[in-house]
């Protein structure tokens, strides 16, 4: 098994362990993060109905056009998802780091969402 396959399997195990405890409800949905090598994606999900309420990612035209590092773009994604959540009426969320360490881009996204007004 290659090194990348091992790291993917490890992350999936961590993700399952986190998801065992983290559940999103209609009053407090789950802010889920996915991080690829190049981009970062965030969704606010209601787990009771299994629907995505709002989503944002670093591939959107307004964010992709910005110059900066991947951490800076992750912070912008956090602010965008917080603004979209406010429009829908969501104030508090449960943060799901998706098996990634709370460091770097994941932390930047969380900090950007907090600056945007979301409460974890």
C-alpha positions in Angstrom: 0.0 0.0 0.0 1.4 3.4 -0.9 2.0 6.2 1.5 -0.8 8.3 0.2 -3.3 5.4 0.5 -2.3 4.9 4.1 -2.8 8.6 4.9 -6.2 8.6 3.2 -7.3 5.6 5.2 -6.0 7.1 8.4 -7.9 10.3 7.8 -11.1 8.4 7.0 -10.8 6.6 10.4 -10.2 9.9 12.2 -13.2 11.4 10.3 -15.5 8.5 11.4 -14.3 8.9 15.0 -15.1 12.7 14.9 -18.5 12.1 13.2 -19.5 9.7 15.9 -19.6 12.6 18.4 -20.4 15.6 16.1 -24.0 15.7 14.9 -25.7 18.7 13.3 -29.3 19.6 14.1 -31.7 22.2 12.6 -31.0 24.6 15.5 -27.2 23.9 15.4 -26.1 22.5 12.1 -22.7 21.1 11.3 -19.9 23.1 9.6 -18.0 20.5 7.6 -14.6 21.1 6.1 -12.9 19.3 3.2 -9.3 20.2 2.3 -7.7 19.2 -1.0 -4.1 20.0 -1.9 -5.2 23.1 -3.8 -8.6 24.2 -2.5 -10.8 24.2 0.6 -14.5 23.5 0.8 -17.0 24.2 3.6 -20.6 23.2 4.0 -23.2 23.8 6.7 -25.3 20.6 7.0 -28.4 19.7 8.8 -27.9 16.0 9.7 -31.5 15.3 10.8 -32.7 15.8 7.2 -29.4 15.2 5.5 -29.4 18.4 3.5 -26.7 21.0 2.8 -28.0 24.4 3.9 -25.1 26.6 2.5 -21.7 26.0 1.0 -18.6 27.9 0.0 -15.3 27.0 -1.4 -12.0 28.6 -2.6 -12.9 27.9 -6.3 -15.6 30.6 -6.3 -14.8 33.4 -8.6 -14.6 36.2 -6.0 -12.3 34.1 -3.8 -10.2 32.6 -6.6 -9.5 36.1 -8.0 -8.0 37.2 -4.7 -4.2 37.0 -4.5 -2.8 35.4 -1.4 -1.8 32.2 0.3 -4.0 29.2 0.7 -4.4 30.1 4.4 -5.6 33.6 3.5 -8.1 32.1 1.0 -9.3 29.7 3.6 -10.1 32.6 5.9 -12.0 34.2 3.1 -14.0 31.0 2.7 -14.8 31.1 6.4 -16.1 34.7 6.1 -18.2 33.9 3.0 -19.8 30.9 4.7 -20.5 32.9 7.8 -22.2 35.6 5.7 -24.3 33.1 3.8 -25.3 31.4 7.1 -26.4 34.8 8.5 -28.6 35.4 5.5 -30.4 32.0 6.2 -30.6 32.8 9.9 -28.0 30.5 11.3 -26.0 31.9 14.3 -24.4 28.8 15.9 -22.8 25.7 14.4 -20.9 22.6 15.4 -17.5 22.5 13.8 -16.5 19.3 12.0 -12.8 19.4 11.1 -13.2 16.3 9.0 -10.3 14.3 10.4 -7.8 17.1 9.6 -5.7 18.6 12.3 -7.0 21.9 13.7 -4.0 23.7 12.2 -3.2 25.8 9.1 -6.0 26.1 6.6 -8.6 24.4 8.8 -7.8 26.8 11.6 -7.9 29.8 9.3 -11.3 28.8 8.0 -12.6 28.5 11.5 -11.2 31.9 12.5 -12.7 33.5 9.4 -16.1 32.0 10.2 -15.8 33.3 13.8 -14.9 36.8 12.4 -17.9 36.6 10.2 -20.2 36.1 13.2 -20.7 32.3 13.6 -20.5 30.9 17.1 -19.0 27.4 17.6 
